[in-house]
């Protein structure tokens, strides 16, 4: 199923089981209507393990239509591109020329003018059997990789063509030199299943340097909300060959710091180091197959160590001369062994952590040494970042948490998995529900998330209505199990 109103994976569903077809059609229609104002869908054949390869075209108003080579866009999640490169390792010169000519003919047949992209689905085992998918009549997100390998500024030529100018070069003059790879930095949380994130950018450090380009709309203080597409910036690397471009992009992502908003930068860095990506053995399902290997299951201990170091530094007295030993937070006690402090922290689950390493806190940098290994983080507020990854380490109050559990003993509070808007409420207080029954739908950045009942029971509380704006982890509803409701 795919929307007729637009692309970007919005309003698209793959259905392999007819029993869920009706539900998937309804969800795809809602998403398409919200994204494009049109819920009309197409039903199309699905090709397993295809590659997504597109041809950049450029046409003027004087009958000149050229192609600028291809882009490999097979690394995708939820039908949304995350990494693009030019050229593709799959195509030889003959196939590149044939696909390019097909794209040129498509553009010429409709009298196209300007920059555009003709997209193809290509079986990895036989790239000569390519299938037309769609034409994007605009400049695409991934245009920088084509600019870097052709040396042409597509934005400039789009404006020149619109002004009536003639393209001054022929197809034979278009050459592809080197290799370029782009990664899309998005406001999403890999540890939460890539749900949209949001917040205020507290600390921003975007990469630059030899062979590295960053296209970004961010600045410190930028508020990232839930009403728009989650893409925040693009990091692009160029090199004389693919291996160099990949190495430069991984290093650039490691230098990317966006504290205050969770992003996928660290995930993309690990993806670009995956053996299948390094070898060029790509298809549109690869990311989904390897995603669990690229998202760490646990929070590294050094993150808690760094968070504790920041808190210890904040507790240190700021006086000159003699220091009262009781005011130093090092666990010193009169007539007894030192007892290090315990910090109650929370990233995903609450942790009682006792620091055990050596720390240095200077400005926005925290350095900790654990078991002979030194780790360096950037910090802002309660956020820590390293190698493209970020963690919000909040203080946890175990007493308040215990009182909250007592107030709702036996019941499960359903919380918002992301900041967004409640679009559908299917139940009311007092309704009996079954385990797994969908109760609400929360939307953020044009993505829907269904909130389901964790067990059979009764809706004991419902704190939202359709249109309610909610924060991440905000309580939406409480479901009491049947035995509690009966009692």
C-alpha positions in Angstrom: 0.0 0.0 0.0 1.3 3.5 -0.8 -0.1 7.0 -0.8 -0.8 8.8 -4.1 -0.4 12.2 -2.4 3.4 12.1 -1.6 6.4 10.1 -0.7 8.9 9.8 2.1 7.4 6.6 3.4 4.3 8.4 4.6 1.1 6.4 4.1 3.0 3.3 3.1 2.5 -0.2 4.5 3.8 -3.7 3.5 1.1 -6.3 3.9 2.0 -10.0 3.8 -1.0 -11.2 5.9 -4.5 -10.6 4.5 -6.0 -10.8 8.0 -4.4 -7.4 8.9 -5.1 -5.7 5.5 -8.2 -3.7 6.7 -6.3 -2.4 9.8 -3.2 -1.5 7.7 -5.4 0.3 5.1 -7.0 2.4 7.8 -3.6 3.3 9.3 -2.1 4.2 5.9 -5.1 6.4 5.1 -4.8 8.3 8.4 -1.1 8.9 7.8 -1.6 9.9 4.2 -4.4 12.3 5.1 -2.3 13.9 7.8 0.7 14.2 5.6 -0.8 15.2 2.2 -4.5 15.9 2.8 -5.3 13.0 0.5 -6.0 9.4 1.7 -6.0 7.8 -1.7 -3.8 4.6 -1.8 -2.2 2.5 -4.5 -1.7 -1.3 -4.3 1.6 -2.3 -5.8 3.7 -5.5 -6.2 6.4 -6.0 -3.7 9.9 -7.1 -4.8 12.0 -8.8 -2.1 15.5 -7.4 -1.3 15.5 -4.7 -4.1 17.9 -1.8 -4.4 16.7 1.7 -4.6 18.6 3.6 -7.3 17.7 7.0 -8.7 18.9 9.1 -11.6 19.4 12.8 -11.3 18.1 14.7 -14.3 18.4 18.4 -15.4 16.4 19.9 -18.2 16.2 23.4 -19.6 13.5 25.2 -21.6 15.4 24.7 -24.9 15.0 21.0 -25.3 18.2 19.9 -23.5 17.7 17.1 -21.0 20.7 15.5 -19.3 21.3 13.0 -16.5 24.0 13.4 -13.8 24.5 9.8 -12.9 22.8 7.8 -10.2 22.5 7.7 -6.4 22.3 4.6 -4.3 19.5 5.0 -1.7 19.0 1.5 -0.5 19.7 2.1 3.2 16.3 2.9 4.5 14.1 2.6 7.6 10.3 2.6 7.4 10.7 3.3 3.6 12.6 6.5 4.5 16.1 7.0 3.2 18.8 7.4 5.9 22.0 7.1 3.9 22.6 7.9 0.2 25.7 7.7 -2.0 27.0 8.4 -5.5 27.8 6.5 -7.6 26.3 3.1 -6.9 28.7 0.1 -6.6 26.1 -2.0 -8.3 26.1 -0.4 -11.7 28.6 -0.9 -14.5 29.0 1.8 -17.2 26.6 0.1 -19.6 23.8 -0.2 -17.0 24.4 3.4 -15.8 24.1 4.7 -19.4 20.9 2.7 -20.0 19.2 3.8 -16.8 20.4 7.4 -17.4 18.9 7.4 -20.9 15.6 5.9 -19.6 15.4 8.7 -17.1 16.2 11.3 -19.7 13.4 9.9 -22.0 10.9 10.0 -19.0 11.7 13.7 -18.4 11.6 14.6 -22.1 8.3 12.8 -22.6 6.5 15.0 -20.1 8.3 18.3 -21.1 10.0 18.5 -17.8 12.1 21.6 -16.9 14.4 22.0 -14.0 16.1 19.5 -11.6 14.3 16.2 -10.9 14.9 12.6 -10.0 13.7 9.4 -11.7 13.6 6.6 -9.2 14.0 2.9 -10.0 13.6 -0.4 -8.1 16.6 -2.6 -9.1 16.9 -6.4 -8.3 20.3 -6.8 -6.8 21.0 -10.0 -8.6 20.3 -8.5 -12.0 20.6 -4.8 -12.2 19.8 -4.8 -15.9 16.2 -5.6 -14.9 15.3 -2.2 -13.4 11.8 -1.0 -12.9 10.5 2.6 -12.9 9.0 3.6 -9.6 8.3 7.3 -9.7 9.6 10.7 -10.6 10.3 13.4 -8.0 9.7 16.7 -9.7 11.9 18.7 -7.3 15.4 18.9 -5.8 15.9 16.0 -3.3 17.4 15.8 0.1 20.3 13.8 -1.2 21.4 16.2 -4.0 24.7 17.1 -2.3 26.3 13.7 -3.2 25.6 14.3 -6.9 27.0 17.8 -6.5 30.2 16.5 -5.0 30.9 13.8 -7.7 29.9 16.0 -10.7 31.2 19.4 -9.5 27.8 21.0 -10.4 25.7 23.2 -8.1 22.2 21.8 -8.6 20.6 24.7 -6.8 22.4 27.2 -9.0 21.4 25.4 -12.2 17.8 25.0 -11.1 17.6 28.8 -10.7 19.4 29.4 -14.0 17.1 27.1 -15.8 14.1 28.8 -14.2 15.4 32.1 -15.4 15.4 30.8 -19.0 19.1 30.0 -19.4 20.3 27.2 -21.6 22.4 24.3 -20.2 25.9 25.0 -21.6 27.3 21.4 -21.3 26.5 18.2 -23.1 25.9 14.7 -21.8 29.4 13.7 -22.8 30.9 16.4 -20.6 29.2 15.0 -17.4 31.8 12.9 -15.5 31.6 11.3 -12.1 34.8 11.7 -10.0 35.4 10.2 -6.6 32.7 9.1 -4.2 30.3 10.8 -1.8 28.1 9.5 1.0 25.4 11.4 3.0 23.8 10.6 6.3 20.5 12.2 7.5 20.6 13.4 11.1 17.0 13.0 12.4 15.3 13.8 15.7 14.6 10.2 16.8 15.6 7.9 19.6 17.1 4.5 18.4 16.8 3.1 22.0 13.0 3.7 21.8 12.5 2.0 18.5 13.3 5.2 16.6 10.4 7.1 17.9 10.4 10.8 17.2 12.2 13.0 19.8 12.2 16.7 20.6 13.5 19.4 22.9 15.8 22.4 22.8 19.3 22.2 21.4 21.5 23.0 24.3 24.9 22.3 22.8 25.7 22.0 19.0 28.9 21.0 17.4 28.6 20.1 13.7 31.5 18.5 11.8 33.6 20.2 9.1 37.0 19.6 7.6 38.7 17.9 4.7 36.1 16.2 2.5 33.2 16.9 5.0 30.1 19.1 4.4 27.2 19.7 6.8 23.9 21.1 5.6 21.9 22.1 8.7 19.1 24.2 9.9 20.1 24.0 13.6 21.6 26.4 16.1 21.9 26.3 19.8 18.5 27.3 21.3 16.6 25.8 18.4 13.3 24.2 19.6 12.7 20.9 17.9 8.9 20.3 18.0 6.7 17.5 16.8 4.9 19.2 13.9 7.4 18.7 11.2 9.6 16.1 9.5 12.3 14.8 12.0 15.3 15.5 9.7 17.6 18.1 11.3 20.7 18.2 9.2 22.8 16.3 6.7 26.4 15.3 7.0 28.1 14.5 3.7 31.6 13.1 3.1 33.6 13.0 -0.2 36.7 11.1 -1.1 38.7 9.8 -4.1 37.1 6.4 -3.5 34.2 4.8 -1.5 36.3 3.5 1.4 37.7 7.0 2.0 34.3 8.6 1.9 32.9 6.1 4.3 35.8 6.5 6.7 35.5 10.3 6.6 31.7 10.2 7.2 32.1 7.8 10.2 34.6 10.2 11.7 32.4 13.2 11.0 29.4 11.5 12.7 31.6 10.8 15.8 32.3 14.5 16.0 28.6 15.4 15.7 27.1 16.8 19.0 23.4 17.7 19.3 22.7 17.7 23.1 19.1 18.4 24.2 17.5 16.5 21.4 18.1 12.8 20.8 19.3 11.9 17.3 20.4 8.9 15.2 24.0 10.1 14.6 25.6 7.3 16.7 23.4 4.7 15.1 24.3 5.9 11.6 28.0 5.8 12.5 27.7 2.1 13.5 25.6 1.3 10.4 28.3 2.7 8.1 30.8 0.3 9.7 28.6 -2.7 9.2 30.3 -5.3 6.9 27.5 -5.4 4.4 27.6 -1.6 4.0 31.3 -1.5 3.8 31.2 -4.2 1.1 28.4 -2.5 -0.8 26.0 -5.5 -0.4 22.9 -3.4 0.1 19.2 -3.7 -0.2 16.2 -1.7 1.1 15.6 -4.2 3.9 19.2 -4.4 5.2 18.8 -1.8 7.9 15.7 -3.4 9.4 17.5 -6.8 9.5 20.6 -5.5 11.3 19.1 -2.7 13.4 19.1 -4.7 16.7 22.8 -5.2 16.4 23.4 -1.5 16.0 21.4 -0.2 19.0 23.2 -1.0 22.3 20.9 -2.9 24.7 22.5 -1.3 27.8 23.6 2.1 28.9 27.4 2.0 29.2 28.7 2.2 32.8 30.9 5.2 31.9 27.8 7.2 31.1 26.6 6.9 34.8 30.2 7.5 35.9 30.3 10.8 33.9 26.9 11.8 35.2 28.1 11.1 38.8 31.2 13.1 38.1 29.2 16.1 37.1 27.1 15.9 40.2 30.1 15.5 42.4 31.7 18.6 40.9 28.5 20.6 41.6 28.7 19.6 45.2 32.3 20.6 45.8 32.7 23.8 47.9 33.8 26.9 46.0 35.9 28.4 48.8 39.6 29.4 49.0 42.0 28.3 51.7 41.0 25.8 54.4 38.2 23.4 53.4 35.9 21.7 55.9 36.4 18.0 55.2 32.7 17.4 56.0 31.8 19.6 53.0 33.8 17.6 50.4 31.6 15.0 48.8 34.2 12.2 48.9 32.6 10.0 51.5 35.0 11.0 54.3 33.8 10.1 57.8 35.3 10.8 61.3 36.8 7.7 62.7 35.6 5.4 59.9 36.3 4.3 56.3 35.2 6.5 53.5 31.7 5.7 52.2 31.3 6.9 48.6 28.1 8.7 47.8 25.3 6.9 45.9 23.5 8.7 43.1 20.0 7.7 42.0 20.0 8.2 38.2 17.8 7.3 35.3 18.4 7.0 31.5 15.9 4.2 30.7 15.6 2.4 34.0 16.5 3.8 37.5 20.0 3.0 38.7 21.6 3.5 42.1 25.2 4.2 41.1 28.4 4.6 43.2 31.2 6.3 41.3 34.5 4.4 41.3 36.7 6.1 38.7 38.9 9.1 38.3 37.1 12.2 36.9 37.9 15.6 35.4 35.2 18.1 34.7 36.2 21.2 32.7 33.7 23.4 31.0 31.4 21.4 28.8 33.8 18.3 28.8 33.8 15.4 31.2 36.6 12.9 31.3 36.4 9.7 33.3 38.8 6.8 33.7 37.4 3.3 34.4 39.4 0.1 34.5 42.3 1.8 32.7 40.2 3.2 29.9 39.6 6.9 29.5 36.2 8.2 28.2 35.5 11.8 27.2 32.0 13.3 27.0 30.5 16.6 26.1 27.8 17.9 28.5 25.0 20.3 28.6 22.3 20.3 31.4 21.6 16.7 32.2 22.8 15.5 28.7 26.0 13.7 27.9 27.3 13.0 24.4 30.1 10.9 22.8 30.8 9.6 19.3 27.5 10.8 18.0 25.5 9.1 20.8 23.7 11.1 23.5 22.1 10.2 26.9 19.8 12.3 29.1 20.8 11.3 32.6 18.1 12.5 35.0 18.0 12.4 38.7 15.7 9.7 40.0 13.7 10.0 43.3 13.0 6.4 44.6 10.8 7.7 47.4 8.5 9.6 45.0 8.5 6.6 42.6 7.5 4.3 45.4 4.6 6.5 46.5 3.4 6.7 42.9 3.4 2.9 42.6 1.5 2.7 45.8 -1.2 5.1 44.6 -1.8 2.9 41.5 -1.0 -0.5 43.0 -1.7 -3.2 40.5 -2.5 -0.8 37.7 -0.4 0.0 34.7 0.1 3.6 33.7 0.3 4.1 29.9 2.7 6.9 29.1 3.5 8.8 25.9 6.5 7.2 24.1 7.3 10.4 22.4 6.3 14.1 22.5 3.3 14.6 20.1 -0.4 14.9 19.7 -3.2 12.5 20.6 -5.1 11.9 17.4 -7.4 9.0 18.3 -9.0 8.0 21.6 -10.9 4.7 21.4 -12.0 4.2 25.0 -13.5 6.0 28.0 -13.1 5.6 31.8 -14.8 2.5 33.0 -14.5 0.6 29.7 -13.5 -3.1 29.8 -10.4 -3.8 27.6 -8.6 -6.9 26.5 -4.8 -7.4 26.5 -3.3 -5.8 23.4 -6.4 -3.7 22.5 -5.5 -0.4 21.0 -6.6 2.5 23.2 -5.1 5.6 21.8 -3.0 6.9 18.9 -0.2 9.4 19.4 1.2 11.2 16.3 4.5 13.1 16.1 6.4 14.2 13.0 3.8 12.6 10.8 4.4 9.2 12.4 1.7 7.3 14.3 2.2 5.2 17.5 -0.6 3.0 18.9 -0.9 2.8 22.7 -2.3 -0.7 23.6 -3.6 -2.2 26.8 -0.9 -4.1 28.6 -3.4 -6.6 30.0 -7.1 -7.2 30.3 -8.8 -4.8 32.7 -10.7 -1.6 33.2 -9.7 1.9 32.1 -9.3 3.5 35.6 -8.1 6.9 34.3 -7.9 8.8 31.0 -6.1 12.1 31.0 -6.2 13.1 27.3 -8.7 13.8 24.5 -8.2 14.0 20.7 -6.0 17.0 20.0 -4.2 16.9 23.3 -0.5 17.8 23.1 1.6 15.4 25.3 5.2 15.3 26.5 7.4 12.2 26.4 6.6 9.9 29.3 3.4 11.8 30.2 0.7 9.6 31.7 -2.1 9.1 29.2 -4.3 6.5 30.8 -4.3 3.9 33.6 -5.6 0.3 33.1 -6.4 -1.6 36.3 -6.4 -5.4 35.9 -9.7 -7.2 36.4 -9.0 -8.6 39.8 -8.3 -5.1 41.2 -11.4 -3.7 39.5 -13.5 -6.4 41.1 -12.0 -5.7 44.5 
